[in-house]
Amino acid sequence: MAMVERKLCFLFSFFSFLLLSGFSSAGNVTYDRRSLIINGQRKLLMSASIHYPRSVPGMWPGLVATAKEGGIDVIETYVFWNGHELSPGNYYFDGRFDLVKFVKIVQEAGLYLILRIGPFVAAEWNFGGVPVWLHYVPGTVFRTDNEPWKIHMKNFTTLIVSMMKQEKMFASQGGPIILAQAKNEYGDIERVYGEGGKPYAMWAAQMAVSQDIGVPWIMCQQYDAPDPVINTCNSFYCDQFTPNSVNKPKIWTENWPGWFKTFGSRDPHRPPEDVAFAVARFFQKGGSVHNYYMYHGGTNFGRTAGGPFITTSYDYDAPIDEYGLARLPKWGHLKELHKAIKLCEHALLYGESTLVSLGPLQEANIYRDPSGACAAFIANMDEENDKILKFQNISYHVPAWSVSILPDCKNVAFNTAKVGSQTAIVKMVPDKDGANLQWDVFMEKAGIWGEADFVKDGFVDHINTTKDSTDYLWYTTSLYVDENEEFLSKGSRPILIVDSKGHALHAFVNGELQVTASGTGLDSTFKFESPIPLKAGKNEIALLSMTVGLQNAGPFYEWVGAGLTSVKIAGFNNGTLDLSSSRWIYKIGLEGEHLNIFKPNGLNNVKWVSTSKPPSNQPLTWYKAVLDAPSGNEPVGLDMIHMGKGQAWLNGEPIGRYWPRSSSIHDECPPKCNYRGKFMPNKCSRGCGEPTQRWYHVPRSWFRPSGNILVIFEEKGGEPTKISFSRRLAKGACGLVSEDYPSINVESWDNISKFNGEAKAALQLTCPENTVISSIRFASFGTPSGTCGSYQKGKCHDPNSISMVNKVCLNKKGCTIALSKQNFNTDLCPGMSKALAVEAACG
Ligand code: GAL
């Protein structure tokens, strides 16, 4: 490059750096029928949900940067009321709940922010984000025209708004917040609330608008949102959505690029081709603000998971994985999509759309703006058949269920079904140094420890009793067995018959665990019948009832209870004994919880027993070990596959609930995921018959170099010697790119004319930080098939493929290999479309 060019280039990069990395300061935000208008300009916005308490402050800058690199303009978050207002008027905004810090990090990255205040949020978050104490404020009914609810909702909303105003966070004040949300998906259930529904929705809108924040308010799934509030769409697809006024822009607040998990369920996977298809269709049909819910799902630390049964991991199969790594190819594919759509921005926002039918399930939308710029989207909605579609006299190959994006109405910059991005080979690699931990042990008593909390004939509701101060509630009773009972002489066992509203239970008889039972994510109630050993004389029945995250959505969800409803024992001489109205003695929580033995300053409140051989398969046991930080700097997961169920802490920080509960072997996981056709959460599930969650994210920032204290509470029994840490490592990269894949990666779009049909496609591979491409495990230019890890050569194969790829890629951090004549024998197998597949190891 000539000197002058270099200088110009430098100056250009410097100014773009200032523009791109500078503080975001949106200024005036309004809207019209087409889009948000920021400082007088219509804007097409890609937004990404990242919930601040689902990671740690140390991760926030990296997550936001990875989102920005992925082509994201806006970060969206809910505000988590119950994480902030711990008891009435007692607020917490530190650590993972430092909302202002989070917003500032977004601002510093030069991105905008959408603040969904709710304050009811659903979100698979405990109690939908509403503080449990509010349910016990007399006369309160959530989410309806109810005075105590409205007073608290308004107070909290006002508090958050004032906080943001004070920090000058709204765009109208020069800050990054361009939109705020009141309520969440109320329109879908408004009718269930009868007379209280509509007036409440209107009150909420009016209350929000009266906060005078200087930027628009949105309400998702609120079909009757009154002006000026914008109603928005949440769904897997929102192309058919229209706002309730022609003067409002089409906004998609929740596009779910995956789904959440419950303990015992499969692992949902939404293919990137379908996510991209949905997004492209939305913009094709006039959308202008689109948000991924979630872009980074993260972790439900401690007891923040909603429920019942939402896992501690909130990975969501999102473009950034739970641990903060870009999920490839999803992240990369969407990045390319964002680039392609952004190339169309002006034509889309300032042009009018013309619809051209290209077949029964095929259509194009052309946007031409007054400056003459033209962009087109060609969609093939056929779920089975690829099509060659003739558009403006040119033929285009459009795969089934895909959209091609033509930023100049002629050249395809991107097709949603052609995934050119690399796939990362990511593994949880056991950390050797972490094994062989020395455990100290403290045993909980099976039943009432210390003084009983209260005694009552019959049952209490679990949640009304614990008020969610703990997951655990002991229900204990005793019964006297006459020595003439026949089962004693026969050596048989009576049957314990239990009914519960949920969520889980461990039943102890005379101090021994007999049976464990639980509901599921679909139905939290459960019943069981199980033989139990009873002896002549007095027998202690101690039932440890548990919640596994409180209900987080649905009409009147706050009234859904938990705990025992019936306990009987069958098999006595006189038949069945109903204990349901007997005298039950109650104790809320565990002794270890009460004494805070998982916190650094509570550790010495009990006498731990040091042991070189910790008991295994022993219920109700606390384990404590001192350990060094796992080696390296990669993200860390605690491997709990050999444990039963319980909770874990590191240095007092709440890792969360663990429960390697497996999905049923009868669940179905399709051997091959077909991205074509409408997505549903179970369509492409993985992990059938495997534990829903084996690893539990422990943020790096929670570790000190040495002297870390790991505390585990195991409820039903496990193998503590097998607890270990794993590091999340990207071990390699794969890619399979066809000659007919468009690529705006190789060169910038401005240079597209240079391609002249030559080498449009290229395969790009990159290894993670501090590693290089250490070997090429597979390379074939020709007709390779298979998926990453199991590629195979086809009939057509250029024998020089491996040496070519070695030459370009070996010992490099990353490489780009064009599918060109210069690189490969493109004359092979004439008439056939060829592809390049490569699998590389990183080390
Ligand atoms: C939506 C809700 C979100 C989240 C999502 C599923 O209905 O608004 O908060 O719960 O479903 O992940």
Residues whose N, C-alpha, C, O or C-beta is under 5 A from the ligand:
A	BS01	GAL	V121 A122 A123 E124 E185
